[in-house]
Amino acid sequence: MDHAIPPDDELLLRRRLENILTTQIFRENPPATSFACLRLVLTLITNILDHPGESNYHGVKTKNKRIHSELIVVPGGVDLIVELGFRRRVIEFEEKYMFEAANEVGFARLGVGRQELEASLRKAEERKLTAERMAQGEKDEKELRKKQVLIEIEEDRQRRKVRDERAKAARRNTGDSVDVEERGTDEKQVPLQTRY
């Protein structure tokens, strides 16, 4: 459902949305959070545009776990939906954000918002995937370093074992006198007694 809004109003809306997206959503949130927020807002406005006459699509409860974690607490999330025409209301003792511009201009604003969000969602997904690849690369590098350290420990253990075996063999080859000398006080030495 595309309705025309004055070009100046559309340009102003696009600039405001771009400002919220760049200075808040993308700058102040991790890539995965930005992506989840934009995906949720896009779903909300798509549902309104697909079902303009059904008021149950026009509001979101702030206590809803997903709405709260992916929109309400996300820096820029509330500003984004307010710019699109949602307003904070308390209805039957529940805080909600309601889309109150259910008219031609309001739906046209949502259409513009959907276009902006679709483009931004692609950027957010790219940022999220890049961050995940970097995190995976760091994890793989850490795992590789750990394996290398374990290999070095095992190599050191083998070198010590070989050195100890060589030292034992050398002691055996030099005779018992060296053995007794090296044993020190562990070996009781009995003095020789002679009878005359």
C-alpha positions as CSV (number, residue, x, y, z in Angstrom):
1,M,0.0,0.0,0.0
2,D,2.0,3.0,-1.3
3,H,0.6,6.5,-0.7
4,A,2.4,9.6,-1.7
5,I,3.7,12.1,0.8
6,P,5.1,15.4,-0.2
7,P,8.7,15.0,-1.4
8,D,10.1,17.4,1.2
9,D,8.4,15.5,4.0
10,E,9.7,12.2,2.6
11,L,13.2,13.6,2.3
12,L,13.1,14.9,5.9
13,L,11.8,11.5,7.1
14,R,14.6,9.7,5.4
15,R,17.2,12.0,6.9
16,R,15.7,11.6,10.4
17,L,15.6,7.8,10.0
18,E,19.2,7.7,8.7
19,N,20.3,9.9,11.6
20,I,18.7,7.5,14.1
21,L,20.1,4.5,12.3
22,T,23.7,5.8,12.0
23,T,24.1,7.8,15.3
24,Q,22.2,5.4,17.6
25,I,21.3,2.0,16.2
26,F,24.6,1.2,14.5
27,R,27.0,3.3,16.6
28,E,25.8,2.4,20.1
29,N,25.0,-1.3,19.7
30,P,26.9,-4.4,18.8
31,P,26.1,-5.7,15.3
32,A,23.9,-8.6,16.4
33,T,21.8,-6.2,18.5
34,S,21.4,-3.7,15.7
35,F,20.4,-6.5,13.4
36,A,17.8,-7.9,15.8
37,C,16.3,-4.5,16.4
38,L,16.0,-3.6,12.7
39,R,14.6,-7.0,11.9
40,L,11.9,-6.7,14.6
41,V,10.9,-3.1,13.6
42,L,10.7,-4.2,10.0
43,T,8.4,-7.0,11.0
44,L,6.2,-4.7,13.0
45,I,5.8,-2.1,10.2
46,T,5.3,-4.8,7.5
47,N,2.5,-6.4,9.6
48,I,0.8,-3.0,9.9
49,L,1.2,-2.3,6.1
50,D,0.0,-5.8,5.3
51,H,-3.0,-5.6,7.7
52,P,-3.9,-1.9,7.8
53,G,-7.4,-2.4,9.1
54,E,-6.5,-4.8,11.9
55,S,-5.7,-2.8,15.1
56,N,-4.1,-5.8,16.9
57,Y,-1.1,-5.2,14.6
58,H,-0.9,-1.5,15.5
59,G,0.6,-1.9,19.0
60,V,3.4,-3.6,20.9
61,K,3.5,-4.3,24.6
62,T,6.7,-3.2,26.3
63,K,6.6,-6.1,28.7
64,N,6.8,-8.6,25.9
65,K,10.2,-10.3,26.3
66,R,11.3,-10.0,22.7
67,I,10.0,-6.4,22.3
68,H,11.7,-5.4,25.5
69,S,15.1,-7.0,24.7
70,E,15.3,-6.3,21.0
71,L,13.7,-2.8,20.9
72,I,12.9,-1.0,24.1
73,V,16.3,-1.3,25.8
74,V,18.3,-0.9,22.5
75,P,19.7,2.6,22.2
76,G,17.8,4.2,19.3
77,G,15.1,1.5,19.1
78,V,12.3,3.6,20.7
79,D,13.4,6.7,18.8
80,L,13.1,4.7,15.5
81,I,9.5,3.6,16.1
82,V,8.4,7.0,17.4
83,E,9.8,8.6,14.2
84,L,7.7,6.0,12.2
85,G,4.5,7.1,14.0
86,F,4.3,5.0,17.2
87,R,3.4,6.7,20.5
88,R,3.8,5.5,24.1
89,R,0.4,4.8,25.8
90,V,-0.8,3.1,28.9
91,I,-3.9,1.0,28.0
92,E,-5.6,-1.2,30.6
93,F,-2.6,-0.7,33.0
94,E,-0.1,-1.9,30.3
95,E,2.5,0.3,28.7
96,K,2.4,-0.1,24.9
97,Y,3.7,1.7,21.8
98,M,0.8,2.2,19.4
99,F,0.9,3.2,15.8
100,E,-1.6,6.0,15.8
101,A,-1.1,7.5,12.4
102,A,-3.4,5.0,10.7
103,N,-4.2,7.2,7.8
104,E,-2.9,7.7,4.3
105,V,0.1,9.8,5.3
106,G,0.9,7.5,8.3
107,F,0.9,4.5,6.0
108,A,3.0,6.3,3.5
109,R,5.5,7.1,6.2
110,L,5.7,3.5,7.1
111,G,6.3,2.6,3.5
112,V,9.3,5.0,3.4
113,G,10.4,3.5,6.7
114,R,10.2,0.0,5.3
115,Q,12.4,1.0,2.4
116,E,15.0,2.5,4.7
117,L,14.9,-0.4,7.1
118,E,15.3,-3.0,4.4
119,A,18.5,-1.3,3.2
120,S,19.7,-0.8,6.7
121,L,18.9,-4.4,7.6
122,R,21.2,-5.6,4.8
123,K,24.0,-3.4,6.2
124,A,23.3,-4.7,9.7
125,E,23.4,-8.3,8.5
126,E,26.7,-7.7,6.8
127,R,28.1,-6.1,10.0
128,K,26.8,-8.9,12.1
129,L,28.3,-11.6,9.8
130,T,31.6,-9.7,9.7
131,A,31.7,-9.5,13.5
132,E,30.8,-13.2,13.8
133,R,33.6,-14.2,11.3
134,M,36.1,-12.0,13.3
135,A,35.0,-13.6,16.6
136,Q,35.3,-17.1,15.0
137,G,38.7,-16.2,13.7
138,E,39.8,-15.0,17.1
139,K,38.4,-18.2,18.7
140,D,40.1,-20.4,16.1
141,E,43.4,-18.5,16.7
142,K,43.1,-19.0,20.4
143,E,42.3,-22.7,20.0
144,L,45.3,-23.0,17.7
145,R,47.6,-21.3,20.2
146,K,46.3,-23.6,22.9
147,K,47.0,-26.7,20.8
148,Q,50.5,-25.3,20.0
149,V,51.2,-24.9,23.7
150,L,50.0,-28.4,24.4
151,I,52.3,-29.8,21.6
152,E,55.3,-27.8,23.1
153,I,54.6,-29.2,26.5
154,E,54.4,-32.7,25.2
155,E,57.7,-32.2,23.2
156,D,59.4,-30.8,26.3
157,R,58.1,-33.8,28.3
158,Q,59.6,-36.2,25.7
159,R,62.9,-34.3,25.6
160,R,63.2,-34.6,29.4
161,K,62.3,-38.2,29.3
162,V,65.0,-38.9,26.7
163,R,67.5,-36.8,28.7
164,D,66.7,-38.7,32.0
165,E,67.0,-42.0,30.3
166,R,70.4,-41.1,28.8
167,A,71.6,-39.8,32.3
168,K,70.5,-43.2,33.8
169,A,72.3,-45.1,31.1
170,A,75.4,-43.0,31.6
171,R,75.4,-43.7,35.4
172,R,75.0,-47.4,34.8
173,N,78.0,-47.4,32.4
174,T,80.3,-45.6,34.8
175,G,79.9,-48.3,37.5
176,D,78.6,-48.9,41.0
177,S,81.0,-46.5,42.7
178,V,79.4,-43.6,40.9
179,D,76.0,-45.1,41.7
180,V,76.8,-45.2,45.4
181,E,78.3,-41.7,45.3
182,E,75.2,-40.3,43.6
183,R,72.9,-42.1,46.0
184,G,74.5,-40.3,48.9
185,T,73.0,-40.9,52.3
186,D,70.2,-43.1,51.0
187,E,72.6,-46.0,50.9
188,K,74.0,-47.2,54.2
189,Q,77.7,-47.7,54.1
190,V,79.0,-50.3,56.5
191,P,82.6,-49.9,57.5
192,L,84.8,-52.9,56.9
193,Q,86.1,-54.6,60.0
194,T,89.1,-56.7,59.8
195,R,90.2,-59.3,62.4
196,Y,93.9,-59.8,63.0
